[in-house]
Amino acid sequence: MKADRHLPSKELINLNHLNLDFVSEIEKTSGVNINKCYHCKSCAGGCHFYQTTDYPPNSVIRLVQLGLRNEALECSTIWLCVGCHTCSIQCPMGIDMAGFMDGLRQIAIREEVVIAEPDILNFHRDVLHTIKRHGRTHKLEVMLRYKARKWDWFSDLAVGLKMFSKGKLHLMPSKIKAIGEIRKIFTPRPDGVIYE
């Protein structure tokens, strides 16, 4: 029988590498009070991607609470979260799990840790790039950038052709009139954060 990766590990926690200030740092970055979590696991029950993650959402909170900074920042879960807020709706304490995960992603990028899911980060960057250029997403450009990076042109060609035939993919991007206003979003903030 295959072991469930979401069951507690037999490994001991190395107490020499704890960062007990991590909770306050993530709360400052995300604006989310994770100490309200009493680990009922309702969030995991609501998560559509639970079976693909290395940790359920409440366990990522526990990693942060225990000061296990590297484990939290290097886990796949923070990148697989799509921000659908289903977990937050399920949470009896109303914890904004999507905001919490976003805060962890911001710190991971800022500190240049090893990204567990680089394809997801690159996809997000491609989407932001098209918004910066055109004022909105250009799906065909995003898809072609992703395909070029992966050298995987034909695996889902049928889906792409179907989207194109239904008018879901446009050859030319549509632009908005106030593109300058959108580009202002991408200027560096005073705290050094750059949306790219």
C-alpha positions in Angstrom: 0.0 0.0 0.0 1.3 3.4 -1.0 2.1 5.8 1.9 0.0 9.0 2.1 2.4 11.9 1.8 0.0 14.0 4.0 0.5 11.9 7.0 3.0 13.0 9.7 6.6 12.3 8.9 8.8 10.1 11.1 11.5 12.8 10.7 12.4 14.9 13.7 12.3 18.7 13.4 15.7 20.2 13.6 15.4 22.9 16.3 18.7 24.6 15.3 17.2 26.1 12.2 14.0 27.7 13.6 13.1 31.3 12.7 10.7 32.4 15.4 10.2 35.8 13.8 8.8 34.3 10.7 5.2 34.5 11.9 5.4 38.3 12.4 7.2 38.7 9.1 4.5 36.8 7.1 1.7 38.6 9.0 3.4 42.0 8.0 3.8 40.9 4.4 0.3 39.3 3.9 -1.8 41.1 6.5 -3.1 37.7 7.6 -3.2 36.6 11.3 -2.2 32.9 11.0 -2.2 32.4 14.8 -6.0 32.2 14.6 -5.6 28.8 13.0 -6.4 25.9 15.4 -5.6 23.3 12.7 -9.1 21.8 12.3 -8.1 20.9 8.6 -11.3 22.4 7.1 -9.1 24.2 4.6 -7.6 20.9 3.3 -11.2 19.6 2.9 -12.1 22.5 0.7 -8.9 22.6 -1.3 -9.3 21.3 -4.9 -5.6 20.8 -5.2 -5.0 19.0 -1.9 -4.0 15.7 -3.5 -1.3 17.4 -5.6 0.3 19.4 -2.8 3.2 18.4 -0.6 1.5 20.0 2.5 -2.1 20.7 3.2 -2.8 24.4 3.8 -2.9 24.2 7.6 0.4 22.4 7.6 2.0 25.3 5.7 0.7 27.6 8.5 2.2 25.2 11.1 5.6 25.3 9.3 5.5 29.1 9.6 4.4 28.9 13.2 7.3 26.5 14.0 9.7 28.9 12.4 10.6 26.4 9.6 11.2 29.1 7.1 13.0 27.1 4.4 10.5 24.3 4.4 7.6 26.8 4.0 9.3 28.9 1.3 10.5 25.9 -0.7 7.3 23.9 -0.6 5.2 23.3 -3.7 1.9 24.1 -2.0 2.5 27.9 -2.0 2.8 27.7 -5.8 0.0 25.3 -6.5 -2.5 27.5 -4.6 -4.7 29.2 -7.2 -6.2 31.7 -4.8 -9.8 30.4 -5.2 -10.6 31.1 -1.5 -12.5 27.9 -1.1 -10.3 27.1 1.9 -11.0 30.5 3.4 -14.7 29.9 3.0 -14.4 26.6 4.8 -12.2 28.0 7.6 -14.2 28.6 10.8 -11.7 31.4 11.7 -12.0 33.1 8.2 -8.2 33.0 7.6 -7.3 34.4 4.2 -5.3 31.5 3.1 -4.8 32.9 -0.5 -3.3 36.1 1.0 -1.1 34.0 3.3 0.2 31.9 0.3 0.7 35.0 -1.7 2.8 36.5 1.1 5.0 33.4 1.2 5.4 33.6 -2.6 6.5 37.2 -2.3 9.1 36.4 0.3 10.3 33.4 -1.7 10.8 35.6 -4.8 12.4 38.4 -2.8 14.9 36.1 -1.1 15.5 34.1 -4.3 14.9 30.7 -2.7 14.7 27.6 -4.9 11.2 27.8 -6.4 9.5 24.4 -6.1 7.2 25.1 -9.2 9.2 27.3 -11.6 6.7 26.7 -14.4 4.0 28.3 -12.4 6.1 31.3 -11.5 7.1 31.7 -15.2 3.4 31.5 -16.3 2.5 34.3 -13.8 5.3 36.4 -15.2 4.2 35.8 -18.7 0.6 36.9 -17.8 2.0 40.0 -16.1 4.2 40.7 -19.1 1.2 40.8 -21.5 -0.7 43.0 -19.1 2.2 45.4 -19.0 2.5 45.5 -22.8 -1.2 45.5 -23.8 -3.2 46.6 -20.7 -4.8 43.1 -20.5 -3.9 39.5 -21.1 -3.3 38.2 -24.5 -3.9 34.5 -24.1 -2.2 33.4 -27.3 1.0 35.3 -26.4 1.0 33.7 -22.9 0.4 30.3 -24.4 3.1 30.7 -27.0 5.7 31.9 -24.5 4.9 29.0 -22.2 5.2 26.5 -25.1 8.4 28.0 -26.4 10.0 27.7 -22.9 8.9 24.1 -22.5 9.6 23.1 -26.1 6.2 21.4 -26.0 4.4 22.6 -29.1 1.9 19.8 -29.8 0.8 18.2 -26.6 -2.4 20.2 -26.4 -2.7 21.5 -29.9 -6.2 20.2 -30.3 -7.4 22.3 -27.3 -5.7 25.4 -28.7 -7.3 24.9 -32.1 -10.7 24.4 -30.5 -10.2 27.6 -28.4 -9.1 29.5 -31.6 -12.2 28.2 -33.6 -14.5 29.4 -30.8 -13.0 32.8 -30.7 -11.2 32.4 -27.3 -7.7 33.0 -28.8 -7.1 36.1 -30.9 -4.1 36.5 -33.2 -3.7 40.2 -32.3 -3.9 41.5 -28.8 -6.5 44.1 -27.9 -5.2 47.2 -26.2 -6.8 49.6 -23.8 -6.7 53.4 -24.2 -5.1 54.2 -20.9 -2.1 51.9 -21.2 0.0 54.4 -19.3 -2.2 54.0 -16.2 -1.6 50.2 -16.3 2.1 50.6 -16.7 2.3 52.7 -13.5 1.3 49.5 -11.7 4.6 48.0 -12.8 6.8 50.8 -11.5 8.9 49.9 -8.4 7.2 50.7 -5.1 9.0 52.6 -2.3 9.6 49.3 -0.5 11.4 47.9 -3.5 8.7 45.5 -4.7 8.5 45.3 -8.5 5.6 43.6 -10.3 7.1 41.8 -13.2 
